[in-house]
Amino acid sequence: MTTPREDTAVDVASLSFEQARDELVRVVAELEQGAPTLEHSLELWTRGEALAARCEEWLLGAKRRLDAARPTDDAKEA
């Protein structure tokens, strides 16, 4: 796994939902185990926040696509 120092916000933007989710799981597990320094913990936290936001972007995008694909109430009545 790469460390937060090796990753950038640009990298997060290019991740698929699955990649972001899997890395987020790893970051959370590492935080739960306790990082060796406060600085490393803060880097992990920052990376986790970016990954969570990326996952949310994917999920909101999927919801918008599903909503757009559903027939509207007007179309159901016709």
Secondary structure, DSSP 8 states (H G I E B T S, - for coil): ---GGG--HHHHHT--HHHHHHHHHHHHHHHHH--SSHHHHHHHHHHHHHHHHHHHHHHHHHHHHHHHHS--HHHHH-
